[in-house]
Amino acid sequence: MPRHEFQPGRLLAGLVLLAGGVLYLLDAAGERDVPWYLILPLAFGGLTLAALVGVTTYAVRRDREDRIRESSER
């Protein structure tokens, strides 16, 4: 199996949505009383943060590749 690059934005998005799902399941099971309006900001905020992390990761990788390309051309 070929290796792939680590993508922290996708990891963060998955963890946030997993947390939302666990909260929903706890509410459905009657273990916790989670208000419905808590899940939406959690998901929206988490996905926004994941997008920012993804864009930052992309920018850092692109800059690193540009530096490597410039040093190899010299």
C-alpha positions as CSV (number, residue, x, y, z in Angstrom):
1,M,0.0,0.0,0.0
2,P,1.5,3.4,-1.0
3,R,2.1,5.9,1.7
4,H,0.2,9.2,1.6
5,E,0.8,12.5,3.1
6,F,-0.6,13.4,6.5
7,Q,-3.5,15.8,6.3
8,P,-4.3,17.4,9.7
9,G,-7.3,19.3,8.4
10,R,-9.1,16.1,7.5
11,L,-8.1,14.5,10.8
12,L,-9.5,17.5,12.7
13,A,-12.8,17.4,10.7
14,G,-13.2,13.7,11.4
15,L,-12.6,14.1,15.1
16,V,-15.1,17.0,15.4
17,L,-17.8,15.2,13.5
18,L,-17.1,12.1,15.6
19,A,-17.5,14.1,18.8
20,G,-20.8,15.4,17.5
21,G,-22.0,11.9,16.7
22,V,-21.0,10.7,20.1
23,L,-22.9,13.5,21.7
24,Y,-25.9,12.7,19.6
25,L,-25.7,9.1,20.6
26,L,-25.4,9.9,24.3
27,D,-28.5,12.1,24.0
28,A,-30.4,9.4,22.1
29,A,-29.5,6.9,24.8
30,G,-30.7,9.2,27.5
31,E,-27.2,9.4,29.2
32,R,-26.8,13.1,28.6
33,D,-29.2,15.9,27.8
34,V,-27.5,17.7,24.9
35,P,-29.4,20.7,23.5
36,W,-29.8,20.5,19.7
37,Y,-28.3,24.0,19.3
38,L,-25.0,22.8,20.7
39,I,-24.3,20.4,17.9
40,L,-24.6,22.9,15.0
41,P,-22.0,25.4,16.3
42,L,-19.7,22.5,17.2
43,A,-19.9,21.1,13.7
44,F,-19.6,24.5,12.0
45,G,-16.8,25.8,14.2
46,G,-14.9,22.5,13.9
47,L,-15.2,22.4,10.1
48,T,-14.1,26.0,9.9
49,L,-11.1,25.3,12.0
50,A,-10.3,22.2,9.9
51,A,-10.5,24.3,6.8
52,L,-8.1,26.9,8.2
53,V,-5.7,24.1,9.2
54,G,-6.0,22.6,5.7
55,V,-5.2,25.9,4.0
56,T,-2.3,26.5,6.3
57,T,-0.9,23.0,5.7
58,Y,-1.2,23.5,2.0
59,A,0.6,26.9,2.1
60,V,3.4,25.5,4.2
61,R,3.9,22.5,1.9
62,R,3.8,24.7,-1.2
63,D,6.4,27.0,0.3
64,R,8.6,24.1,1.2
65,E,8.4,22.7,-2.3
66,D,9.2,26.1,-3.8
67,R,12.3,26.4,-1.6
68,I,13.5,22.9,-2.6
69,R,12.9,23.6,-6.3
70,E,14.8,26.9,-6.0
71,S,17.8,25.3,-4.2
72,S,18.0,22.5,-6.8
73,E,18.0,24.9,-9.7
74,R,21.1,26.7,-8.4
